[in-house]
């Protein structure tokens, strides 16, 4: 669960800004809150939150910060000596070009609150810190200042691992497999934090994979589609894997142009999704989902697997930019009601 995070000197954000899931003292809408147990000082958190404001006011960059933070945590262990760290300082003031970008985040995993932070520029990690909380006490695991490490437990083991950590690599990223106490924090970044740059890019694979796990999952999808008044009687979907050699060059070029990434893994996954409707004469007709259903229906379907999977794994945190794109306000309200429902979530 996310408690709060802060970012400083990132894109359009100059000074430190903090986004918090800690609720106000208002308690009239208890269904909107998560009851937190066994974590001192945190009793309730918001189930959902929305950032709103004028165009170009920094909404997207506030959540992009989480995406970049996650990327550096997950991927910096693969950086070679001399590789640049993704660095996007505030560009409207020349003074910020020499300042580090700083990320800090508090989250709960395995009934333990952690705080993790780091600052960096394009060339090196300047500072890094990981702590957890036990009752009222703050327990430091390590504090890093550039190439010096202060370890507060297992000093010899941590120092040995740190000697193999490059100056452009996060210690948490490099040593998470070798040093067990890093595991829960790294796993939270790696598995529980889900950032979607655009609702249009989610695709249908989340929901197809979800509904194909069990018949019960499929019935949940169909029931929710019907409750949202789409009159869909049945849905079927498959994920197909194609080898790169079987894909025409022009299709590969279109994929790479659209994703802005080279198709390097040699395979591409495609989906085949069908919907069934009942005609006025009682005859059932099967249609290709993407051709027959409206854009709003397709987006709603794509979201269902993502949300239901999160409902069943209470550690999941979903961050979606432009959540209202092509969705009717009633559908948006319905999705939030699902998310806030104690019965479903």
PERA-V536547 format. One record per helix or strand of 3 or more residues. SS is the DSSP state (a for helix, b for strand). FROM is the first residue (numbers start at 1). TO is the last residue. If there is no record, write none. Layout:
ss=SS from=FROM to=TO
ss=SS from=FROM to=TO
This chain:
ss=b from=2 to=8
ss=b from=17 to=20
ss=a from=30 to=32
ss=b from=33 to=35
ss=b from=44 to=46
ss=a from=59 to=78
ss=a from=94 to=98
ss=b from=101 to=109
ss=b from=112 to=120
ss=b from=125 to=134
ss=b from=137 to=145
ss=b from=148 to=151
ss=a from=155 to=162
ss=a from=171 to=175
ss=a from=180 to=192
ss=b from=193 to=196
ss=a from=199 to=201
ss=a from=205 to=213
ss=a from=215 to=227
ss=b from=234 to=243
ss=a from=244 to=246
ss=a from=249 to=259
ss=b from=267 to=278
ss=b from=284 to=288
ss=a from=289 to=292
ss=a from=295 to=312
ss=b from=317 to=320
ss=a from=329 to=340
